[in-house]
Amino acid sequence: MKVTRLASALVAAAFGLGSFAALADVPAPQDVPFQGTLKINVDATDLAHRVFRVHEVVPAQPGPLTLLYPQWLPGNHSPSGPIDKLAGLVVTANGKPLPWKRDTLNVYAFHVDVPQGVNSVEVSFEYLSAQNTREGRVVMTPEMLNLQWNANTLYPAGYFSRRIMAEASVKFPVGWQFGSALEVASHDGDTVNFKPIGYNDLVDSPIYAGKYFKRVDLDPGSKTPVHMDIVADAAKYLEITPAQLKLHQNLVQQMYKLYGAHHYDHYDFLFSLSDKMSGNGLEHHRSSEDGVGTDYFTEWDKNAVVRDLLPHEFNHSWDGKYRRPADLWTPNFNVPMQDSLLWVYEGQTQFWGYVMAARSGLWNEDQAHDILALVAATYDRGRPGLASWRNIQDTTNDPIIAQRAPLPYRNYQASEDYYSGGQMIWLDVDAKLRELSHDKHSIDDFAKAFFGMDNGSFVTNTYTFDEVVKTLNDIQPFDWTGYLRGRLDGHGPLIGGIESHGWKLVYSDKPSAAVKAVEMRRHSADFTYSLGVSVGKDGEIGDVLWDGPAFKAGLSPGMTVIAVNGHDYNSDALKDAVTAAAADKSQSVELLVKNFDEYKTVRIDYHDGLKYPHLVRDTGKPDTLGLLLKAR
């Protein structure tokens, strides 16, 4: 602390105190009640311009007032509040405009001097939502919208967000229906008034609304309702068969059997089926924002690869929203977060998303194995950066470093590998628990002990690394600190859980159904484990495996493949060329590529044929993976 203060003093002396004054002007959050209620109205009817119009009444006292636009967003784990889309800010009191000034060192903060005789100020602005995906997530289309309160509110600084009460209302397009965890107080035409709620819970309660809407019951007769609120580009996409409905109902019951408790008074899956509004997966305590393409139900057989989305986001109600890393909890939305335990928050949720997709029947056994093989191959051969210079722990910083910006060499840079790399660590933990306890314990015991308490409560319960270790030790004594740190901080492959569960990761020249589905969805051809490259639509090269055959031959992301062995490029032609080079070692794979405005011929010296990952049984060991994936 002394060193930090000295450094700050030296910098202040060098550059002058004026540049630091603005930071001190933003009041720190205090755990005291905010006097009055923040009143918020959003007009969400301007579909043509994709504009949300916001009007707020903020109780205030004479003197300095700082209004904050939410910056550090739960679920994003990053300072990604879309302030670039805020426009038209006007502040008034008693009908007269009040000047405001943005804090130059904290651009999410707006300072206002409230004059004498004023007990509230009115705030108006527009949220200019993305017109296309280059500008961010598309959240409004002619058929639907996704209203996120963090994007459509300012709130007073100086308070824990849970100590600020809010009353919100939304004017929807005529005839539209909506889903939300918010509870309705009244209707006034197309305006819906919601019951008062703490501001932190308001931000945690987004809305999906649409012209084409259906609500289905996922836990009929329960005292704690669970619904799926579906919006779609057209009415035909809302059709759900009884068998499909049953699988989603199974998901709820399997989650209850796992944890033995839940952390909401009701829950809503907010589910968009759209090729216009951006896909989404974002957790909340009593709801989740989930978005896929239009054909989730109508083309069921080809959509298995996205059916872990709902299990993943639902699991976050327990892991991430209720139990939250202590360094990720903040008193309001403008205090920086720390992401050191995302390998639990996201990694274990990624693990349970896969397991619950299988236990509920959203995946059959073969689908679960094929998709898990893709993950295992990533951490066997597909992340050279994690084998050399980075580790899983360091990737927990990625939401702050990159905020999911495109990367030149994702496999070498690594990117948010706390998700799937964390998943592989927890698969390994399950196998270790079974081994040490002679099959008396498994990760199910950890899940119930760590997340399955305080039934019905949705008050955040924080934890630390030491508490994770203690819970594991309570179940089965072992050096869990050394075990976890070795995998989080080390550079070894992370597929030990596959082998310990009685399976092997192998590669063959036949793509699995999961590989085919991923290629179809991405309009790409995956040669990651052969040539070391993925090729997208029209021959555009995506990621190039660092130090792989294609990399050594001179290929890089952004180039375009024009021809293969003298003929026009298509993915089948490239597959044939790889196969031919394996049969005749004198042949190479010859590509004509375009790099900016230059053309060149690249010869890849590779002769081991096509390689796609699969799981096969190791009959010398018991199949505990089957036990893990089996419905309870």
N, C-alpha and C positions, 0 to 999 in steps of 0.2 A: 504493500500500500504506500509506504514512504517513497519507494522508487517511482511509482506511478505518479504520485502527487508532484514529486520533484520534476519529472519529465514534463508534466503538464505545465508547471510553472515556467520552466525554461522555454517551452514552445510559446506560451502566452507572452513572455517577455520579448521573444524574438519577433513575433508577428503582431503584437498588440492585442489587448484584451477584447477589443471590439468584435473580432471574428468569433469569439467564444461566448459572447453574451447571449446570443440567440439560443444556444443549448440550454442555458439556465432559465430562459423564459418559458420553457415547456414544463408545467408542473408535473412532478413525479406522481404516479398513482398512489393513492392512500386508501386504506381499507375502512372508509367511512361512507355513510349513505349520501347519495346525491339528493339534494333537496328539489323535489318536484319530479315530473315525469317527462321524458323526451317523447315528443309526438312526431310521428313520421308518416307522411303520405307519399306513395309512389304511384304515378300515372304511367301504366305500362301499355298504353293503347297505341302508341305511335309505331306501328309495325313497319310502315313504309320506310322510315328513316332509322329504325332500330334504336330508338332513343327512349331511355327511362327518364322521366321528369320527377324530381324529388323536391318536396317541401317539408321543412321541419320547423317545429317550435321548440326552442331550447330554453328552459328556465335559466335565468342568469341574475347576477347581482352587479351593481355598478362597480366598475373597475376592469382589470384585465381578464379576458376570457380567451382560452385557446381551444380551438376545435381541431380534432384529429380525424384524418381519413385512415381507416385500418390499413396497416402496412404489413405486419407479421401475421401470416394467415395460418391458422390451424389446418392440418391436412396437407397444406403446401410446404410446411416446415421452413418457410422462407419469407423474405421481405418483398413479396410479390403483389401487394395490393395494387390494382390497376389504376393508379392515380393519373396516368397519362390520358385516361379517358374521361376524367372529370372536366367539365366546362361550364361556363355561364354562372359562376358562383356570385351570388348576391346576398348580402346580409343587411337586414333592416331591423329597426326597433320603433314601435309606435308609428309605423308607416314611413319612417325616414331612413334613408340608406346610411349604413355604417361602414366606414372604410375598413378593409381587412388587409393584412400583410402576411405573406407566406414567409415562414422561417427559412432563412437561406441555408442553414445547416441541417435542417430537418424539413424537407419539402412536403412532408405529410401533415405538417402543423400550420394552422392559420390563426393569426393573432388579431383580436378585436378588442377595442376599448369600449366598454358598455357605459353609456352616460347615466347620470343621476336620474332617478325617477323611472327607471326601466327594470322590469322583473322578468323579461323574457326577450329573446331575439328570434327573428324568423330567418331561416336559411333556405335558399333555393339554388339548385344546380341541376345540370343534366349529366346523366351517365351515357356517353356516346359509345354504345357497345360495338364490338368488332363487326366490320362489314364483310370481312373475309378472314380466313385462317391465318393469313400473313400478319394480321393485326392482333391476333389472339383468339381466344375461344369465341365462336359464334354462339350467342345466347338468346337470340331473338330471330324468328323466321315468320313467314306469313301464317304458319300453323301452330307455333308453340313458342314458349319462352322459359328461361331459367333465371329467376330473380334471386341473386345472392345479395344479402343485406350488407355484407362488408363493402360491396361495390357501390351501394346506393344509400349510404349514410355517412354523416359526420357525427362525432360524439365529443362531449366535453372532456378535456384532459383533467388530471388530478384525482381520478377515482379508479378503483378496481372496476372493471367493466360489469361485474356481477352486482355491484351496488347501484347501478344506474337502471331505473325502471323505464320501460319504453312501451308506448302504445303505437301500433303500426296499422296502416290500412293500405290497400292496393286497389286501384281501379284497373280491371281487366278488360280486354276487348269483349264486345257484346257476345254473350252466349258461351264464353269459354268456361271450362271447369279447371280445377286446380287440385294439387296434392301438396301437403306440407305437414310438418309436425306441429305447426302453430294451431291454436284452437280459436275457432270463430266466435266472436262476440255478437256480431250482427251483420246484416246485409243492407246496403242502400243502393238499389239498382245493381249496377255492375261493380260497385265498390264493396269490398269486403273489409270489415273492421275486425281486428284480432284482439284477443284478450291481452291485458298487460302482462309483460314478461321481462325478465332481466335482459339487459342489452347483450350480454355474452351468449345467452340462450337464443336471443333473436338472431344473432349472426350465425348461430349453429342450426338455424331452422329455415333453410332456403325453400323456394317454391318452384315447382314445375306446373305450368298451365298450358292448356292447348285447346284447339278447336276440336280435335279428335281425342277423346279421353275415355279411359276405362279404369275402374277400380275393382280389384279382386281381393278376396279375403284369404290370407295365407294361414290363419289360425282360427277357423270357425268355432264360435262358441266360447272363445277364451275371454277371461276378464282383462287381459292385457292385449288389445287388438294389434295385429300385424297385417298391413295391407300393402299391395303393390299398386301404385298410381301410375298408369301408363299413358303417355302422350305419343302420338305417331304422326307421320307425314300424311297418312290417309287412313280412313276407317278400316280398310281391309287388313292393315297390319296389326290391328288390335285383337284379331282372332287368336284365341288360346285354347288348345284342346284340353279335355279333362285330364289326360295323361300328363301333359306339360304342367298343368296347374298342380297336380299331385306331387310332382318332383320338387316344385318350389315350396309347397307346404312341408314336404319332407325336410327341406333345408332348415326350416324354423325348429322342427322337433329335434333334429340331430344336433343343432347348436345348443338347445336346452339340455339334452342328454349329456353333452360334453361339459358344460359349465355348471349346471345345476342352479343357475341364477341368471337374471337379466337386469339390464341397467337402463330401463325406460319405462314410462307408464303407457306408452303406445309407440309403434314404430311404423314408418312408411318408407318403402322402397320407391323413390322418385325415378321413374324409368322412362327414358326417351328412346324411341325407335325412329331414327331419322338419318337421312343422308344430307341434311341441310344444317341442323344444329349440331355443334361439335359433340363428339363422343366425350364421355366424362366418367370418372370414378372418384368420388370424394366423400369421405366419411363424415358423419355427424352422430350425435349421441342418440337421437330418436328418429333419425332418417338417414338416407344416403342419396347422393346424386349419382345416377347410373345412366350411361348413354352408350348405345351401340347402333348398328345399322338397322334399316327398316325390317329386315327379314329374320330377326332373331327367332320368332315363332313360326313364320310361314315357310322358312327354309331350314328347319330344325337340324337336319342331318349334317349340314355343312358348317354349322356354327358352334361346334363343340369347343373350339379353341377360345371362345370368349365366355364360356359358361362358368368360369371361376370368378368373374367380376362380382356378381351379387354375393356369393359366399365371402369374398374378400372384404367388401365394404361392410357387410353385415357384421362380420367378426370384429371390425374396428369399434363397434359399440362397446365391446368388452376390452379389447386391446388397442389402446390409443386414446379413446374418449373417456372411458371410466378409469382404467389403470393407465396412467400417463407418466412418461419419464419426468423426473423432477426438474431437469434442466430444459424441458420443452414446455412446462407450464409457465405462463406469464400472467401478471395481474390485469393487463389489458392488451390490446392488439398493436401496440406501438413500442413494446418492450422487446428487445431482441431475444430470440429463441436460441437454444443450443441443441444439437441433434445427435449427441453421442450415443444414444440408445435406440436409434432407429432400426438397428438390426433385431431388436425385440419388437418395437412398435410395428414396423413394416415387415421385417423378416419373418417373424412368427405368424403374422397375419397372412403373408404370402403362403407360408406352409399350410395354415389351416384353410385358406381359400382352396387349395388343391385337394386337401384331404376331404373337406366338406362337399366339394363338387362330386367326389367319388361316393362318400357315404350317403348323400342324398339321392344319388342316381342321376344327377345332371351329367355325369360322365359314367360310361361303363368302364369295366376293368381295363380293356385294351386302350381306350382313349386316355385314361389316367396314366398308364405306363408310357404311351407314346409321347405325351406332353411332358411328363417328368423326364424322359430321356433327352428332350431338347434342353431342359434346364441343366441336367447333369453334364451334357456335352459342352455347354458354355463354360462350366467351371472345371472341365477336364482339359479342353484344348482351345476354347474360344475366348479366353481372357489373358493374353500374354502380359498385359500390364500388371495384373494381379500376381503373376508369377515372378515379376521382376521388381518393379519400383513402388507399387501401391499395395494397399491391403483393404480388407472390408471395412475396418474401423475408419480409415481415412475417407472412404466414400460416403460416410454419413454427413460429411461437410458439403456434398454436392448440391443439395437444394439451395444452399447459400452461394456456392461458387458459381454454378452454371444455370440454375433455375430452368433446367431442361432445355437449354439452348442446344441446337444441333452441334455435333462435335466432328472434327475432321477424321479422327481415328478412334472411334468409340471403344473398340476392343482393347486398344493400348492405353488410352486415357482412363478407361473404366468409367462407369457412370451409374451412380445410385445402385451399386451392387449389393448394398445392404438389403435390398428386396430379395432377389433370387439367391445371392450368395448367402444371405441370412437364412433363407429357406433351407438351403442345403446343410447349414450348421445345425438347424433344429431337427432336421431329419437324422443327422448324426447323433444328436442328443437323445432322441427317442431310442435309437438302436443301443446306445450306451446304457441308458436306464434299464432296458430289457436285459442286456448282458449282465450288468452288475447285480441286478435283483433276481436273476434266474427267472425272468418273465413274470415277476410279481408286480412290477411297476412299468409305466410307460409315460410318454409325454401327456397323455390324458390326465394323469394324476397332477402333473404340474399345472395344466390348464385350469383344473377345478380349484386347486389350492391358491393359485395366484390371481385368478380373475373371477372366481365364482363365489363371491360373498356380497353382502349388502343388497339382497334381492330388491329390485325396484328403484334403487338409488341411482341417480345420474349426477351426483356430485363427484367431481374428479378426485381420484385417489392416486397420489403420486408414488413413484418408486425409484430406487437407485440400482446400480449394478450389484452392490452388495446384497440387496434384497432378492434379486434374481438368484444369486448364488446360494443364499440361505434357504430359499424355497427348494431348490434342487437338492441341497444337502439334507433337508428335512425328509425328503422323499427317499433319497439314496445317498449316503455319505460317500464323498469322493473329492478329489482335488478339482472341483468345478471351476475355480478361478483360473488355474493353470490351463485347464482343458479349453475353456472359452477364449482366454486371451491368446493362446497359441493359434487358434483358428481365426480370430479377429485381427491379430497383429502380424500373422505370418504370411507366407507366400506359397504355401503348398496347395495342391488341388483339393477341392472340397467335395469329393464324391464318396468319401468313406461310408456315409450313411447308406448309399445304394448297395455297396458290397456287404455291409454288416446286416442288411435286411434280407440277404439271400438272393441278390440279383447282380448281374454284370452289365456294364455299359459296353456295347460293341458297336462297330460301324460296318455297314454293308452298302452295296451299290443300289439298294432298293429304298426309295423314300417311304417313310411311314405315312399313314393318313394325316397325322398332325403336320408333318412337313408339307404335304400337298396343300393342306388347308391354309397354312401360314403363307405359302407362296401365292396362293390364289388371292388371299385378302390383301397382301402387300403388292400384288402385281409384280412379283420378283422371282428370281431363280437363285436358290441358296447353294453355293459351292464353298461354303465356309470351311468345311473339313476335308476338302479336296484341293481345289485351286487356291483357296483362301480368299474368296471374294464373293460378294452378293451383287447380283445384277438386276436392276429394276426395270421398270417399263421403258420400252424403246432403247434398251441397251445402256441406260445410265448406270454407272458403277456406284454402289453404295459403300458400305464399309469394306476395307481391304485389311485382311489379317496381317498384323505387324510381323514382319520377317517371314511370312508365308511365301509359297511359290509365286503368287501373283505380285506380291510386294517386291520380291527380289528381281522379278522380271521388269519392274518399272511401272506397274499400274498404281493408280491412286484414286481415291474417291473424287467424283466429279467428272472424270473422263467418261466418254461414251464409246461403247463397242459398236463399231460399224459393220464389221465382217468377221467371220470365223473360217479359217482355212480357205480364204478366197471367196466365200459366199456370204450373202446377206445374213446379218445376225438374227437369230431367234434362240430362245432358251434350249429348244430341242437340238438345234445344231451344235450348241456349245456342249451339251451333254454327250452327244455322239462323238465329238472331238476328244473329250476326256476319256471316253471308253476306248476309242481307237488308239490313243496314245498309250493306254495300259496294255493293249494287245500287241502293239508294235513299238518297242522301246526306241526305235529310230525316229519315230514321229514326235513332234512337239505340238502343243496347242498354239496355233498362230492367230493372233488377233490384230485386226486393223482398228485402231482407236483414235478418237478425236480428243485433243486436249486444247481447250480454248479454240483458236483458229488453225491449229496445227494437226496434221495427221502423221501417225507413225505405226510401224508394224512391231508388235511385241510377241516374242516367242517364250512360252512358259514351259520350262523343262520339268514336267510332272508326269509320272507314269504309274500311279497307284490307283487309278480309277475313281469313280464316284464314291463318296463317303457320306452316309447318313446315319444318325444315332438311333439305337434301339436298346431296349432292356430285354435281357434273356435270363432265365432262371439259372441260378447256381444250385444244382440239386444236392450239393454237398452240405448245404446249410438250410435251416428252416426258413420258410417264407413268412417272415414277420411283416413285410410290406403289405401282404394280403391282409394280415390282421389289422394293421393300421388303417387301411382303406375300407374295411368292412363296416357296414352300417351297424350302429348300436341299437 
